[in-house]
Amino acid sequence: MTGMNTQSSETAAGQSPDQSAMSKSRVLEADKSCSVPVMFLLTWALAWLVGGGILAVVSSIKLHGPGFLAGSAWLTYGRVQPASIHALLYGFGFQAAIAVGLWMIARLGQAELMGRKGILLGGAFWNLGVCLGVFGILGGAGTGHPMLEMPGFVSPLLLVSYSLMGVWALITLHFRQVRSLYVSQWYLLAALFWFPWIFIAAQSSLVFHPVRGALQFVISSWYGHAVVALWLVPVALAVLFYFIPKLLGRPLHSKHLATFGFWTMALFAGWGGVQAGAPVPRWISSVCIVGGGLMLLPLIAVGMNWWFTARGAKPAQGDFVWGFIRFAAVAFFAAMLLDIGGRTRVIGEVTDLTVFSSGVYALYFYGVFGMSIAGAVYYLVPKITQTEWPSAQLIRWHYLGSMVGTVLITAALVVGGVIQGLRLNNADIAFVDALAKTVPFLGLSTLGGLILVAANVAFLLNLVRLLTVCCRCCCCLPWNGTANGNKAAAVGANL
C-alpha cells in the first residue's frame, strides 16, 4: 500500500502518447469485462432498494399508527422493521458495494475482471440467501439480534456466496497491470477483509455459540456499528476518493493525508457501538467514547484532503454525478460529527433509547453510502454498456428525491430524538406524554421515506429502460459488432 500514487492510474502524468493509448485500451477492456456481472448485481441491488424501502415505510407508519396493517402477523412492527433493514443492508447495500468495488478494482488496475461466471453464481446465491432471510424474519424465525435477524441457516449460504465474489475481486487485484495502489483500492481491500471478519465473529458469538448475559448486547451493538464503520463507510470513501479528483480533473492533494486518514480509520473505526448509558461495565462504554473521539483524526485528514483537492475547481465532466458525490461528501462529515457527539456521556444521556441513533444511521446509509453509490452507478453504467441513460429527467428526480428524503428523515429523527430524550429525562412529564411529542417527527420521517421510495423507483426505472435498450441493440452484449466497436473507440477519448 505504500506505493500509492496521488493521481488515478488512468490519468497519471508523464505518460508518452503510446502509453496513454495503451492505458485507454486496457481501461476499455476492463470496463468490457465488468459489464455482465456488474449489471446483474446492480439490477438486483436496486430491486432490493425499492422493496426494502417499501417495508421501511410500512414500519415507519406503524410507529405513529400502530393499527396500520395490524391484521397480518407477517407485517407486525417486530417483523417488518428488521426485514426492511436486512433487505436494504444485505440486498441493496452489499450488492451495490460489490458491484461498484469490482468495477473500480478492474478499472484502477487496468485489468480484466476475473471469474465472471463465479461472481454471477455468487450473486445468484446471495440473492437467494437474502430472500430466505427476509421471508424467514417476516415468518417469525428471526434471531432477535439487530442486523443479524436472519435465521441461522442463511449465514453459511451468504458466506459461501461472498467468498465466490470476494475471492475473484482479490484475484483481479493481484493480476492488475498498474502495480501501484490508489487510495480507493486501499479502502476496498480493507472492506473486503473486514466484512467477513465482523460477520463471522458476530454470527458465531450470537447465533451458533451464543455468549451469555450482557455480552450478547455488547457484541450485537458492536456489530451494528461495525457493519457501517467497517463496510459501508469504507466503500463510500473509496468511491469519493476516486470521483472527487476525477470529476474535477485534478490529482489528489496529498498522499500523506490519505495515508494518515486511512490508517487512523482502520485503527479506531471499530471502537464503537455501545452507548454511554448502556447497562454494561463502565469501561466498555468508555472505550467506545475514546474511539469516537479519536475518529476526529481521520475525519480531519479526509476533510483537508478533499478541501484542498476541490478548492476553486469546477467539475470537468459529469455534472449530475458531481451532485451525488458532493452531497455524499457533505453527509459524511455531518454523520461523523453526529455519531461522535452521540457517543459522549453528556449527549448520550439525552439521546440513549431514542430515535436519534436511527437518524444517524439513515444519514450514513442513504446520505453517505446511498448517494455515493448512486453517483458511481450513473457514471459507470454508460461506460460498461456504451449506452447513455434514457432519461435525464429521471436522474434529476432521483437526485432531488434522494436529497430531500434523506434530509427529512435525518432531521426528523435527530431532532425528534433529542426532544424525546429531554422529555423522558424530565421526571415531571409522564412517559406517554413524552412519547406523544415524538409522533409529529415520526410522521415527517415517514414522509421522507415515501419520497425516497419514489426517487429509488425512478432510479430503478431508468436502469431497466437502459437494459431494454441494450438488449434491443446488441442482445445484452453491447461490445460486439462493428458499430459498437466504433462507439467504444469514441468513448475512449473521454475515459
C-alpha positions in Angstrom: 0.0 0.0 0.0 2.9 2.3 0.3 3.1 2.5 -3.4 0.0 4.7 -3.7 0.0 7.4 -6.4 -1.6 10.8 -5.8 -3.2 10.5 -9.2 -5.7 8.0 -10.6 -3.9 5.3 -12.6 -6.0 6.3 -15.6 -4.6 9.8 -15.7 -1.1 9.5 -14.4 1.2 12.3 -15.5 4.3 11.7 -17.6 2.9 9.1 -20.0 4.0 9.1 -23.6 1.3 9.2 -26.2 1.8 5.5 -26.9 1.5 4.6 -23.2 -1.6 6.8 -22.9 -3.3 4.9 -25.8 -2.4 1.6 -24.3 -3.8 2.7 -21.0 -7.1 3.7 -22.6 -7.3 0.4 -24.4 -6.8 -1.5 -21.1 -9.4 0.6 -19.4 -11.9 -0.2 -22.2 -11.2 -3.9 -21.8 -11.6 -3.6 -18.0 -15.0 -1.9 -18.5 -16.0 -4.5 -21.0 -15.1 -7.4 -18.7 -17.3 -5.9 -15.9 -20.5 -5.4 -17.9 -22.4 -8.6 -17.2 -21.6 -9.3 -13.5 -21.8 -5.6 -12.5 -25.1 -5.1 -14.3 -26.5 -8.3 -12.7 -25.6 -7.1 -9.2 -26.8 -3.6 -9.7 -30.2 -4.6 -11.1 -30.9 -6.8 -8.1 -29.5 -4.2 -5.7 -31.9 -1.6 -6.9 -34.8 -4.0 -6.8 -34.0 -4.7 -3.2 -33.6 -0.9 -2.6 -37.2 -0.3 -3.7 -38.6 -3.4 -1.9 -36.7 -2.7 1.3 -37.8 1.0 1.1 -41.4 0.0 0.9 -41.0 -2.3 4.0 -39.2 0.6 5.8 -42.2 2.9 5.1 -44.6 0.3 6.5 -42.6 0.0 9.7 -42.3 3.8 9.9 -46.1 4.2 9.7 -46.5 1.7 12.4 -44.5 3.8 14.9 -47.2 6.6 14.8 -50.1 4.5 13.5 -49.9 1.0 15.2 -53.2 -0.1 13.7 -51.9 0.1 10.2 -52.0 -3.5 8.7 -52.5 -4.8 12.2 -54.4 -7.9 10.9 -51.3 -9.6 9.5 -48.8 -11.3 11.8 -46.2 -11.1 9.0 -46.5 -7.3 9.0 -46.2 -6.6 12.7 -43.6 -4.0 13.6 -41.4 -6.5 15.2 -41.0 -8.4 11.9 -41.3 -5.8 9.2 -38.8 -3.4 10.7 -35.9 -5.9 10.8 -37.0 -7.3 7.5 -36.7 -3.8 5.9 -33.2 -3.3 7.4 -32.0 -6.6 6.1 -33.4 -6.1 2.7 -31.7 -2.7 2.4 -28.4 -3.6 4.1 -27.8 -7.0 2.6 -30.0 -6.9 -0.5 -29.1 -3.4 -1.7 -26.0 -2.3 0.3 -23.9 -5.4 -0.1 -24.6 -6.0 -3.8 -24.2 -2.3 -4.8 -20.9 -2.1 -2.9 -19.6 -5.3 -4.5 -20.7 -4.2 -8.0 -19.0 -0.8 -7.7 -16.0 -2.2 -6.0 -15.4 -4.8 -8.7 -15.6 -2.1 -11.4 -13.2 0.2 -9.5 -10.7 -2.6 -8.9 -10.7 -3.6 -12.5 -10.5 -0.1 -13.9 -7.9 1.3 -11.5 -5.7 -1.8 -12.0 -6.4 -1.7 -15.8 -7.1 -5.5 -15.7 -10.0 -7.6 -16.9 -12.3 -8.8 -14.2 -11.5 -12.4 -13.4 -14.0 -15.2 -12.6 -17.1 -13.5 -14.1 -19.1 -16.8 -14.0 -18.1 -17.3 -10.4 -19.3 -13.8 -9.5 -22.6 -14.4 -11.2 -23.1 -17.6 -9.3 -22.1 -16.0 -6.1 -24.6 -13.1 -6.8 -27.4 -15.6 -7.5 -26.8 -17.5 -4.3 -26.5 -14.2 -2.3 -29.9 -13.1 -3.6 -31.4 -16.5 -2.7 -29.9 -16.2 0.8 -31.3 -12.7 1.3 -34.8 -13.8 0.1 -34.7 -16.7 2.6 -33.6 -14.4 5.3 -36.2 -11.7 4.8 -39.1 -14.1 4.4 -37.7 -16.0 7.5 -37.9 -12.8 9.5 -41.4 -12.0 8.3 -42.4 -15.5 9.1 -41.3 -15.2 12.7 -38.0 -17.1 12.5 -35.8 -14.1 13.3 -32.9 -14.4 15.8 -33.7 -11.2 17.7 -30.3 -9.7 17.2 -30.3 -6.3 15.3 -28.9 -6.5 11.8 -28.5 -10.3 12.3 -32.1 -11.2 12.5 -31.9 -13.7 9.6 -32.3 -17.4 10.6 -29.1 -19.1 11.3 -29.2 -21.5 8.3 -28.9 -18.5 6.0 -25.5 -17.2 7.1 -23.4 -20.2 5.7 -25.1 -19.6 2.3 -24.2 -15.9 2.5 -20.6 -16.6 3.4 -20.2 -19.1 0.5 -21.7 -16.5 -1.8 -19.5 -13.8 -0.5 -16.4 -16.0 -1.0 -17.3 -16.6 -4.6 -17.3 -12.9 -5.3 -14.7 -11.6 -2.9 -12.0 -14.1 -3.9 -12.3 -13.1 -7.6 -12.1 -9.4 -6.6 -8.8 -10.2 -4.8 -7.5 -12.2 -7.8 -8.3 -9.4 -10.2 -6.4 -7.0 -7.9 -3.5 -9.4 -7.9 -3.3 -9.5 -11.7 -3.6 -5.7 -12.2 -1.5 -4.0 -14.8 -0.9 -0.9 -12.7 1.1 -2.2 -9.7 0.8 0.9 -7.6 -2.3 1.2 -5.5 -4.5 4.2 -5.4 -6.2 5.2 -2.1 -9.6 3.9 -3.3 -8.1 0.4 -3.6 -6.9 0.6 0.0 -10.4 1.1 1.3 -11.9 -1.5 -1.0 -9.3 -4.1 0.0 -9.8 -3.3 3.7 -13.6 -3.6 3.4 -13.3 -7.0 1.6 -11.4 -8.4 4.6 -13.4 -6.5 7.4 -16.8 -7.7 6.4 -16.3 -11.5 6.7 -14.4 -10.9 10.0 -17.2 -9.0 11.7 -19.9 -11.2 10.2 -18.4 -14.5 11.3 -17.5 -13.1 14.7 -21.0 -11.9 15.3 -22.7 -14.9 13.9 -20.6 -17.4 15.9 -21.0 -15.4 19.2 -24.7 -14.7 18.9 -26.3 -17.4 16.8 -24.3 -20.6 16.7 -22.5 -20.5 20.1 -24.3 -17.7 22.0 -22.3 -16.0 24.7 -24.1 -15.3 28.0 -25.7 -12.3 29.6 -24.8 -8.7 28.8 -22.0 -9.8 26.5 -24.7 -10.6 23.9 -25.8 -6.9 24.0 -22.1 -5.8 23.6 -21.4 -7.9 20.6 -24.7 -7.1 19.0 -24.1 -3.4 19.4 -20.6 -3.7 18.2 -21.7 -5.5 15.0 -24.4 -2.9 14.3 -21.7 -0.2 14.5 -19.0 -2.2 12.7 -21.1 -3.1 9.6 -21.5 0.6 9.0 -18.0 1.8 10.0 -16.0 -1.1 8.5 -18.1 -1.9 5.4 -20.5 0.8 4.2 -18.3 3.8 5.0 -15.0 2.4 3.6 -16.7 1.6 0.3 -18.3 5.1 0.2 -14.9 6.6 0.9 -13.3 4.6 -1.9 -15.9 6.0 -4.3 -15.5 9.6 -3.1 -11.7 9.4 -3.2 -12.0 8.2 -6.8 -14.6 10.6 -8.1 -13.7 13.9 -6.4 -10.3 14.2 -8.2 -11.6 12.6 -11.4 -14.6 14.8 -11.9 -12.6 17.9 -11.0 -9.7 16.9 -13.3 -7.2 17.2 -10.5 -4.8 14.9 -8.7 -5.5 14.1 -5.1 -3.9 16.8 -2.9 -1.8 14.7 -0.6 -0.9 11.1 -0.3 0.4 11.7 3.2 -3.0 12.9 4.4 -4.6 10.0 2.6 -2.3 7.6 4.4 -2.9 9.1 7.8 -6.7 9.1 7.3 -6.8 5.5 6.1 -4.7 4.1 9.0 -6.4 6.1 11.7 -9.8 5.0 10.4 -8.5 1.4 10.3 -7.3 1.6 13.9 -10.3 3.4 15.5 -13.4 2.8 13.4 -14.2 -0.5 15.1 -14.2 1.0 18.6 -17.8 1.7 19.0 -21.4 0.6 19.2 -22.1 0.6 23.0 -23.8 3.8 24.1 -22.6 5.8 27.1 -25.5 4.9 29.3 -25.7 1.2 28.4 -26.2 -1.4 31.2 -22.7 -2.8 30.9 -19.4 -2.3 32.7 -18.4 1.4 32.5 -15.0 0.7 31.0 -16.7 -0.7 27.8 -18.7 2.5 27.1 -15.5 4.5 28.0 -13.6 2.7 25.3 -16.3 3.5 22.8 -16.3 7.1 23.8 -12.5 7.3 23.3 -12.8 5.5 20.0 -15.4 8.0 18.9 -13.2 11.0 19.9 -10.2 9.5 18.0 -12.3 9.3 14.8 -11.9 13.1 14.6 -8.4 12.3 13.3 -9.4 10.6 10.1 -12.3 13.0 9.7 -10.0 16.0 9.7 -7.4 14.3 7.4 -10.0 13.3 4.9 -11.7 16.7 5.0 -8.4 18.6 4.5 -7.5 16.3 1.6 -10.9 16.8 -0.2 -10.9 20.5 0.5 -7.5 21.3 -1.0 -8.3 19.0 -3.9 -11.6 20.7 -4.7 -10.8 24.3 -3.7 -11.6 26.6 -6.6 -12.3 23.8 -9.1 -15.4 23.0 -11.1 -16.4 19.6 -12.3 -14.8 19.0 -15.8 -17.4 16.2 -16.6 -20.5 14.6 -15.2 -22.3 17.5 -13.5 -25.1 15.3 -12.4 -22.7 12.7 -11.0 -20.9 15.5 -9.1 -24.2 16.5 -7.4 -24.4 13.0 -5.8 -20.7 12.9 -4.9 -20.8 16.3 -3.3 -23.9 15.5 -1.3 -22.3 12.3 -0.1 -19.1 14.1 1.0 -21.0 16.7 3.0 -23.2 13.9 4.5 -20.1 12.0 5.6 -18.9 14.9 7.8 -22.4 15.5 9.2 -22.9 11.9 10.0 -19.5 11.5 11.6 -20.0 14.6 13.8 -23.4 13.4 14.9 -22.1 9.9 15.6 -19.1 11.1 17.6 -21.3 13.6 19.6 -23.9 10.9 20.3 -21.3 8.7 21.9 -20.3 11.2 24.5 -21.8 10.9 28.0 -23.3 14.4 28.0 -25.2 13.9 24.8 -25.7 10.2 25.3 -27.7 10.8 28.5 -30.3 12.6 26.3 -30.2 10.5 23.1 -30.0 7.0 24.5 -33.1 4.8 23.9 -34.5 7.4 21.4 -34.8 7.6 17.7 -31.7 9.8 17.5 -29.5 6.8 16.5 -31.9 5.8 13.8 -31.5 9.3 12.3 -27.7 9.0 12.3 -27.9 5.5 10.7 -30.2 6.9 8.0 -27.7 9.6 7.2 -24.9 7.1 6.9 -26.9 4.7 4.8 -28.9 7.0 2.5 -26.7 10.1 2.6 -23.2 8.8 2.6 -23.4 5.3 1.1 -26.5 5.6 -1.0 -25.6 8.9 -2.7 -22.0 7.9 -3.3 -23.1 4.6 -4.9 -25.7 6.4 -7.0 -23.1 8.8 -8.3 -20.8 5.9 -9.2 -23.6 4.0 -10.9 -24.6 6.9 -13.0 -21.0 7.2 -14.2 -20.0 3.6 -14.7 -23.1 2.1 -16.3 -22.7 4.1 -19.6 -19.0 3.2 -19.6 -19.6 -0.6 -19.3 -22.7 -0.7 -21.6 -21.8 2.0 -24.1 -25.4 3.2 -23.7 -26.5 6.6 -22.3 -29.1 6.9 -19.6 -32.5 7.0 -21.3 -33.9 9.9 -19.2 -32.1 12.8 -17.7 -35.4 13.9 -16.1 -35.5 10.6 -14.0 -31.9 11.3 -12.9 -32.9 14.8 -11.7 -36.0 13.4 -9.9 -33.8 10.7 -8.3 -31.3 13.3 -7.1 -33.8 15.7 -5.7 -36.0 13.0 -4.1 -32.9 11.3 -2.5 -31.6 14.6 -1.2 -35.0 15.8 0.2 -35.9 12.3 1.6 -32.5 11.9 3.3 -32.5 15.3 4.9 -36.1 15.0 6.0 -35.6 11.5 7.7 -32.4 12.6 9.3 -33.6 15.9 10.6 -36.9 14.5 11.9 -35.3 11.6 13.8 -32.3 13.5 15.1 -34.3 16.5 16.4 -37.2 14.3 17.5 -34.8 12.0 19.3 -33.3 15.0 21.2 -36.7 16.3 22.2 -37.8 12.8 23.1 -34.8 12.3 25.3 -35.2 15.6 27.1 -38.8 14.8 28.0 -38.0 11.3 29.0 -35.4 12.6 31.4 -37.9 15.0 32.9 -39.5 13.3 35.9 -42.4 15.7 35.8 -43.5 14.5 32.4 -45.4 11.2 32.0 -43.9 8.6 29.8 -46.9 8.5 27.4 -46.8 12.3 27.1 -43.1 12.3 26.4 -43.6 9.8 23.5 -46.6 11.7 22.2 -44.4 14.7 21.4 -42.3 12.5 19.1 -45.2 11.5 16.9 -45.0 14.6 14.5 -41.3 13.9 13.9 -42.1 10.2 13.2 -44.7 11.4 10.6 -42.1 13.6 8.9 -39.7 10.6 8.8 -42.4 8.6 7.1 -42.9 11.4 4.5 -39.1 11.3 3.9 -39.3 7.5 3.4 -42.1 7.9 0.9 -40.1 10.5 -1.1 -37.0 8.2 -1.0 -39.1 5.2 -2.3 -40.4 7.4 -5.2 -36.8 8.5 -6.0 -35.5 5.0 -6.0 -38.3 3.8 -8.2 -37.1 6.5 -10.7 -33.6 5.1 -10.4 -34.7 1.5 -11.0 -36.9 2.5 -13.9 -34.1 4.3 -15.6 -31.8 1.3 -15.2 -34.5 -1.1 -16.6 -35.1 1.2 -19.6 -31.3 1.3 -20.3 -31.1 -2.5 -20.1 -34.0 -2.7 -22.5 -32.2 -0.5 -25.0 -29.0 -2.6 -24.6 -30.9 -5.9 -25.2 -32.6 -4.5 -28.3 -29.3 -3.2 -29.8 -26.9 -6.0 -29.0 -28.6 -8.9 -27.2 -27.2 -7.8 -23.8 -23.6 -7.8 -25.2 -23.0 -4.1 -26.2 -19.4 -4.7 -27.1 -20.0 -6.9 -30.1 -20.2 -5.7 -33.7 -18.5 -3.0 -35.7 -20.9 -0.3 -34.7 -20.4 -0.9 -31.0 -16.6 -1.1 -31.6 -16.7 2.4 -33.1 -18.8 3.6 -30.2 -16.2 2.2 -27.7 -13.4 3.9 -29.6 -15.2 7.2 -29.5 -15.9 6.9 -25.8 -12.2 6.0 -25.2 -11.3 9.7 -25.7 -13.4 10.6 -22.6 -12.4 7.9 -20.0 
